Amino acid sequence: MYEEIQNYYEQLVVERIRRLAAEGETPNSDDDYLEDVACVALNQLPARYVRHKVDLVFYMPSEERFQMMNAVEEAVKTAIEYVEQHRGTSRPNTYAG
């Protein structure tokens, strides 16, 4: 029960981060770093829970889809900057908290 419910923004954020990492556009590409970026980005976005992603995309107006993609792009950009500023300097793969 509830296994199909998911936050649609998670998919969008992960896809954006993977694309940036594949293109060498992230300062670091290790999994811990990218997961930190994803968490920070997702905390900036509203939750958008769906059962079937195909239904959401099919019924969503193109303007709303465009706004979501822009929001994801901005959230990921801000998250990369935040994670870069807050990672430990003596251990760059850790959070400086």
C-alpha positions in Angstrom: 0.0 0.0 0.0 1.2 3.5 -0.8 4.2 2.2 -2.8 3.3 4.1 -5.9 2.9 7.5 -4.2 5.9 9.7 -4.8 7.0 13.3 -4.9 7.3 14.3 -8.6 9.9 16.9 -7.8 12.3 14.1 -6.6 12.5 12.7 -10.2 13.0 16.1 -11.7 15.7 17.1 -9.2 17.6 13.8 -9.6 17.4 14.0 -13.4 18.7 17.6 -13.4 21.6 16.7 -11.0 22.5 13.6 -13.0 22.6 15.6 -16.2 24.8 18.3 -14.7 27.2 15.8 -13.2 27.4 13.9 -16.6 28.2 17.2 -18.3 30.9 18.0 -15.7 28.8 21.0 -14.5 28.9 20.1 -10.8 32.0 20.8 -8.6 32.0 17.2 -7.4 30.4 14.1 -8.7 30.6 11.6 -5.8 27.3 10.2 -4.6 27.4 11.8 -1.1 27.9 15.3 -2.6 25.1 14.8 -5.2 22.7 13.4 -2.6 23.4 16.5 -0.4 22.6 18.7 -3.3 19.4 16.8 -4.0 18.2 17.1 -0.4 19.0 20.8 -0.2 17.2 21.4 -3.6 14.2 19.4 -2.6 13.8 21.3 0.7 13.4 24.5 -1.4 10.6 23.1 -3.5 7.0 22.3 -2.6 5.9 18.7 -2.5 4.0 17.5 -5.5 2.8 14.0 -4.8 1.5 11.7 -7.6 0.6 8.1 -8.1 1.3 8.0 -11.8 3.9 10.4 -13.3 2.5 9.9 -16.8 -0.9 11.2 -15.8 0.7 14.3 -14.2 2.7 15.2 -17.3 -0.2 14.4 -19.6 -2.7 16.6 -17.8 -0.4 19.4 -16.7 -0.5 22.6 -18.7 2.7 23.4 -20.5 3.1 26.7 -18.6 3.0 24.8 -15.3 5.5 22.3 -16.6 7.8 25.1 -17.7 7.5 26.8 -14.2 8.3 23.5 -12.5 11.4 23.0 -14.6 12.6 26.5 -13.9 12.0 26.1 -10.2 14.0 22.8 -10.3 16.9 24.4 -12.2 17.0 27.3 -9.7 16.7 25.1 -6.7 19.6 22.8 -7.9 21.8 25.8 -8.7 21.2 27.3 -5.2 21.7 23.9 -3.6 25.1 23.4 -5.3 26.2 26.8 -4.0 24.9 26.1 -0.5 26.6 22.6 -0.4 29.9 24.1 -1.7 29.8 26.7 1.1 29.0 24.3 3.9 31.2 21.3 3.2 34.1 20.7 5.6 37.4 22.1 4.3 39.6 19.5 6.0 37.3 16.8 4.8 35.6 18.0 1.6 33.2 15.1 1.4 31.6 15.9 4.7 29.1 18.5 5.9 30.6 21.3 8.0 27.3 21.8 10.0 
